[in-house]
C-alpha cells in the first residue's frame, strides 16, 4: 500500500513538473512585422483569441498567433490596428495549450509599424 501511495505521489509530481515547464518555459521570443489581416475570438467550449498577419509581398506567408485573455492592452491594440501594418512582440511555448490558443506563439506587445 505504501508503494502505491509513493508511486501516485511520484507520478503527480512528474506531471505537475511537466505542466509547469510547458506553461512557464519559453522556447523563443522575438518580433514579427506585417499587415494584420485577422483577429477574432473562436472556439466552442474554450474561447481563444487568434490572429494572423501577412508577411509577404504575395501574401502567401502568414504568421498565425494567439493572445491570452489577460493581455487587455494587446487585445485593444489588435482591434484598433486591424488592416494596418504592425510589429508583434511574441514568445513561443514548447507545446500548444488548447485552453489558451491554437498556436505556440503568444503576443505580448503590439506596435503600429510604418512600412
Rosetta blueprint (number, residue, H / E / L):
1 X L
2 X H
3 X H
4 X H
5 X H
6 X H
7 X H
8 X H
9 X H
10 X H
11 X H
12 X H
13 X H
14 X H
15 X H
16 X H
17 X H
18 X H
19 X H
20 X H
21 X H
22 X H
23 X H
24 X H
25 X L
26 X E
27 X E
28 X E
29 X E
30 X E
31 X E
32 X E
33 X E
34 X E
35 X E
36 X E
37 X E
38 X E
39 X E
40 X E
41 X E
42 X E
43 X L
44 X L
45 X L
46 X L
47 X L
48 X E
49 X E
50 X E
51 X E
52 X E
53 X E
54 X E
55 X L
56 X L
57 X L
58 X L
59 X L
60 X L
61 X L
62 X E
63 X E
64 X E
65 X E
66 X E
67 X E
68 X L
69 X L
70 X L
71 X L
72 X H
73 X H
74 X H
75 X H
76 X H
77 X H
78 X H
79 X H
80 X H
81 X L
82 X L
83 X L
84 X L
85 X E
86 X E
87 X E
88 X E
89 X E
90 X E
91 X E
92 X E
93 X E
94 X L
95 X L
96 X L
97 X L
98 X L
99 X L
100 X L
101 X L
102 X L
103 X L
104 X L
105 X E
106 X E
107 X E
108 X E
109 X E
110 X E
111 X E
112 X E
113 X L
114 X L
115 X L
